[in-house]
Amino acid sequence: MKLFVGLGNPGQKYARNRHNIGFMALDRISDDHGFGPWKSKFQAEIAEGRLGSEKVLLIKPQTFMNRSGQSVGEAMRFYKLDSTDVTVFHDELDLAPGTVRAKAGGGHAGHNGLRSIHDHISPAYDRVRLGIGHPGRKELVSPYVLSDFAKADSDWLEDVLRGVSDGAGHLADGDGGKFMNAVALRAAPPRSSKTAVATSKSVPAAAPEPEADTRSAMQKLMDKFK
């Protein structure tokens, strides 16, 4: 069994915030792959389903971001899982908007949700880093992540969510490479190859052949002096 954890803040007020892209990713996976209804358990909203041959539990902690680790730890202990069975989907300031990276382990880079998970289950879990870009100055980070995505972000955001959902089965199977390929096909689809059509060059019409000269030698001589 795998635990897919989306990070965000509970409530409609925060639903479209940049900080809630982890929730958005899990909602898309649930919708696209026919997961069961969302229920309340482990201080979270959870939904059960399957991705390929793997049973997966989707978890959206309802404790607010800085205490996300509480619900993740509860669920992990209940199912007797290791931290390596956990994949966390979260917003990433250090990646450009629309960029996605899969990563195993590592630091929390000041992300309050990851910091809390570190404290409760250790740093040895997988992450899907969903780039939202950086506002440029440290003091702008909090209002930036707690603001809604702009309308101009709609296209790349939709592509990212669809790509993450497309690759979710590979992620559950532990194949990060195939997951990233699925994301790339949505976020940066290959250009369709165009078959080169040869342009026919105009060929000048052949000059008509001269008519055969049937005159006699005498007639040719007489015609020459006309």
C-alpha positions in Angstrom: 0.0 0.0 0.0 1.1 3.5 -0.8 0.2 6.8 0.8 -0.1 9.8 -1.5 -0.2 13.0 0.6 -1.2 16.4 -0.8 -0.2 19.5 1.1 -2.5 22.5 1.5 -4.7 24.3 4.0 -8.3 23.3 4.6 -11.3 25.4 3.7 -12.8 27.0 0.6 -10.9 30.2 1.4 -7.6 28.5 0.5 -8.8 26.2 -2.2 -7.2 28.0 -5.1 -4.1 29.2 -3.3 -0.6 28.4 -4.7 0.1 26.7 -1.4 -2.7 24.2 -2.1 -1.5 22.8 -5.4 -0.8 19.5 -3.5 -4.5 19.2 -2.7 -5.3 20.0 -6.3 -3.1 17.2 -7.5 -4.8 14.6 -5.3 -8.2 15.8 -6.3 -7.3 15.3 -10.0 -5.9 11.8 -9.3 -9.1 10.9 -7.4 -11.4 12.1 -10.1 -9.5 10.6 -13.0 -8.8 7.2 -11.4 -12.2 6.5 -9.8 -11.2 6.6 -6.2 -13.8 6.2 -3.5 -15.5 9.2 -1.8 -13.5 11.4 0.5 -13.9 10.6 4.2 -12.6 12.1 7.5 -9.9 10.1 9.2 -6.5 10.6 10.6 -7.2 14.4 11.0 -7.4 14.4 7.2 -9.7 13.8 4.2 -8.8 10.4 2.8 -9.9 8.5 -0.4 -9.0 4.9 -1.2 -8.4 3.4 -4.6 -6.0 1.6 -6.9 -3.4 2.7 -9.3 -2.5 -0.3 -11.4 -1.9 -3.2 -9.1 -1.1 -1.0 -6.1 -3.6 0.1 -3.4 -3.3 3.8 -2.7 -4.6 6.0 0.0 -4.9 9.7 -0.8 -4.5 12.0 2.2 -5.2 15.7 2.5 -4.3 16.8 6.0 -6.9 19.1 7.6 -4.6 20.3 10.4 -3.3 23.4 8.4 0.0 23.3 6.7 2.4 23.5 9.7 1.0 20.4 11.4 0.6 18.2 8.3 2.9 15.6 9.8 0.4 14.6 12.5 -2.1 13.1 10.1 0.6 11.5 7.9 2.2 9.8 10.9 -1.2 8.5 12.2 -2.0 6.9 8.8 1.4 5.5 8.4 1.3 3.8 11.8 -2.2 2.6 11.4 -1.3 0.7 8.2 2.2 -0.3 9.5 4.0 1.4 6.6 7.5 2.7 6.3 8.2 6.4 5.4 9.4 5.2 2.0 5.8 4.2 1.2 4.8 7.9 1.4 4.9 10.3 -1.5 4.1 14.0 -0.7 2.9 16.4 -3.4 3.7 20.0 -2.5 4.3 23.5 -3.9 7.9 24.4 -4.7 9.1 28.0 -4.7 12.5 27.1 -6.2 11.0 25.7 -9.4 9.6 27.7 -12.2 5.8 27.6 -12.6 4.8 24.5 -14.5 8.0 22.6 -13.6 7.6 19.2 -11.9 10.3 17.2 -10.2 10.2 13.8 -8.4 12.6 13.4 -5.6 13.5 10.8 -2.9 14.3 12.2 0.5 16.1 15.5 1.2 15.6 18.6 3.2 12.5 20.6 3.8 14.0 23.9 2.5 11.9 25.9 5.0 8.5 24.5 3.8 6.4 24.3 6.9 4.4 21.2 5.7 7.5 19.3 4.9 9.1 20.4 8.1 6.2 18.9 10.1 6.4 15.7 8.1 10.1 15.4 8.8 9.4 15.7 12.5 6.8 13.0 12.5 8.0 10.3 10.0 11.7 11.3 9.2 13.0 12.8 5.9 13.0 9.4 4.1 9.9 9.8 2.0 9.4 10.7 -1.7 8.2 14.0 -2.9 6.6 15.5 -6.1 7.8 19.1 -6.2 5.2 21.2 -8.1 6.9 24.5 -9.2 5.0 27.7 -8.5 7.9 30.2 -8.9 9.3 32.7 -6.4 8.0 36.2 -5.9 11.5 37.5 -5.8 11.9 38.7 -2.2 11.7 36.7 1.0 9.2 39.0 2.7 6.7 38.5 -0.2 6.7 34.7 0.1 3.9 34.3 2.6 1.4 36.5 0.8 2.4 35.0 -2.5 1.8 31.3 -1.6 -1.4 32.3 0.2 -2.8 34.0 -2.9 -4.8 32.4 -5.6 -3.3 31.3 -8.9 -3.7 34.1 -11.5 -5.9 33.5 -14.5 -2.7 33.5 -16.6 -1.6 30.4 -14.8 -4.7 28.4 -15.8 -3.2 26.7 -18.8 0.1 25.4 -17.3 -1.6 24.5 -14.1 -4.2 22.4 -15.9 -1.4 20.7 -17.9 0.6 19.9 -14.7 -2.4 18.4 -12.9 -3.3 16.3 -15.9 0.3 15.1 -16.3 0.6 14.2 -12.6 -2.7 12.2 -12.8 -1.5 10.5 -16.0 1.7 9.4 -14.4 0.2 8.5 -11.0 0.2 4.8 -11.7 3.9 4.8 -12.5 4.6 6.7 -9.3 2.7 4.1 -7.3 4.9 1.4 -9.0 8.0 3.3 -8.0 9.0 4.3 -11.5 9.8 8.0 -11.2 11.2 8.1 -14.8 8.0 7.0 -16.4 6.1 9.4 -14.1 8.2 12.3 -15.3 7.7 11.2 -18.9 3.9 11.3 -18.5 4.1 14.8 -17.0 6.3 16.0 -19.8 3.9 14.8 -22.4 1.2 17.0 -20.9 3.4 20.0 -19.8 5.6 20.0 -23.0 3.9 17.9 -25.6 6.1 16.9 -28.5 5.5 18.8 -31.7 3.8 16.7 -34.3 6.2 15.8 -37.1 5.2 17.3 -40.4 5.9 15.2 -43.4 7.8 17.3 -45.8 5.9 17.7 -49.1 8.2 18.1 -52.1 7.4 21.2 -54.1 7.3 20.3 -57.7 9.4 22.7 -59.8 7.9 24.0 -63.0 9.5 22.4 -66.0 9.5 24.5 -69.1 7.5 23.0 -72.0 9.6 21.3 -74.6 10.1 23.2 -77.8 8.2 21.7 -80.7 10.3 19.6 -83.0 10.9 21.3 -86.4 9.0 19.9 -89.3 11.0 17.7 -91.7 12.3 19.7 -94.7 11.0 17.8 -97.8 12.3 20.3 -100.4 14.6 19.2 -103.2 18.2 20.5 -103.5 17.2 22.7 -106.4 14.2 24.1 -104.6 16.4 24.9 -101.5 18.9 26.8 -103.8 16.1 28.8 -105.5 14.5 29.7 -102.2 17.8 31.0 -100.9 17.9 33.7 -103.6 14.3 34.8 -103.3 
